[in-house]
Amino acid sequence: MVKWVRYGEKEKDQMLTETRTTDAKGRLVLPKSFANATVIIEQVSDTEIRVRRAKVIAEDDLPFEEEVATLLSDRDRDRFLELLANPPEPTPAMIAAAERHKARRG
């Protein structure tokens, strides 16, 4: 049995929800638009499961974090270059951290 229910107050907020009954093994037949698709099944609560179609992206198409450059503002770039050229004196906390690191790593 299939039952369609509309949720939402405004036309643009409405979502068609289809109610279907599972068989004795808990199986459900999805709409034909899900045929040959990868799906994400989320258990939202004890009584709700959400099924969504997943967009599969090849691993080779995912960029490494290092490949994505972060552009600095002119002010940040100038400050970074200034600190490289004239580094500040180490604080007592930095000195203590360096000593702990040296003791652990040798």
C-alpha positions in Angstrom: 0.0 0.0 0.0 1.3 3.5 -0.9 0.0 6.6 0.7 1.2 10.1 -0.2 1.2 12.8 2.5 2.0 16.5 2.0 4.0 18.2 4.8 4.7 21.9 5.1 2.6 25.1 5.4 3.7 26.8 2.1 3.8 25.3 -1.3 7.6 25.7 -1.5 8.0 24.0 1.9 5.9 21.0 1.0 7.6 17.7 0.7 6.0 14.6 -0.7 6.3 11.8 1.8 5.4 8.3 0.7 4.3 5.7 3.3 5.1 2.1 2.5 4.8 -1.1 4.4 7.7 -3.5 5.0 7.6 -7.2 4.7 8.2 -9.7 7.5 12.0 -9.3 7.1 11.9 -5.5 7.3 12.5 -5.1 3.6 11.2 -2.1 1.7 10.8 -1.5 -2.0 12.1 2.0 -2.9 10.7 4.1 -5.7 12.1 3.4 -9.2 14.1 6.7 -9.1 16.4 4.9 -6.6 17.2 2.1 -9.0 20.9 1.4 -9.3 21.7 4.2 -6.9 23.9 4.3 -3.8 21.8 5.3 -0.8 22.5 6.7 2.6 20.3 5.2 5.3 20.1 7.2 8.5 18.4 6.1 11.7 17.0 9.4 13.0 15.2 7.9 16.0 13.8 4.6 17.2 10.8 5.1 14.9 12.3 7.1 11.9 14.7 6.1 9.2 15.7 8.5 6.4 16.8 7.1 3.0 18.6 9.5 0.7 20.3 9.1 -2.7 24.1 9.6 -2.3 26.3 11.4 -4.8 29.3 9.3 -5.3 32.6 11.1 -6.0 35.7 9.2 -7.1 38.5 9.3 -4.6 40.8 10.7 -7.3 38.5 13.7 -7.7 38.8 14.7 -4.0 41.5 17.3 -3.5 44.0 17.0 -0.7 43.9 19.8 1.9 47.4 20.8 0.9 46.3 21.4 -2.7 43.8 24.1 -1.7 45.5 27.4 -1.2 44.3 29.7 1.5 44.7 33.3 0.3 45.8 35.8 2.9 44.7 39.4 3.0 47.4 42.0 2.3 47.5 42.8 6.0 47.9 39.2 7.1 50.5 38.5 4.4 52.6 41.5 5.5 52.3 40.5 9.2 53.4 36.9 8.4 56.4 38.1 6.4 57.3 40.6 9.1 57.3 37.8 11.7 59.5 35.6 9.5 62.0 38.4 9.1 61.9 39.5 12.7 60.7 36.7 15.0 59.6 37.7 18.5 61.6 36.6 21.6 60.2 33.3 23.0 57.9 33.5 25.9 58.6 31.5 29.1 55.7 29.1 28.1 57.3 28.5 24.7 60.7 27.8 26.3 59.1 25.4 28.8 57.2 23.6 25.9 60.4 23.3 23.9 62.2 21.8 26.9 59.4 19.3 27.4 59.5 18.4 23.7 63.3 18.0 23.7 63.1 15.8 26.8 60.6 13.5 25.2 62.0 13.4 21.7 65.7 13.8 22.5 
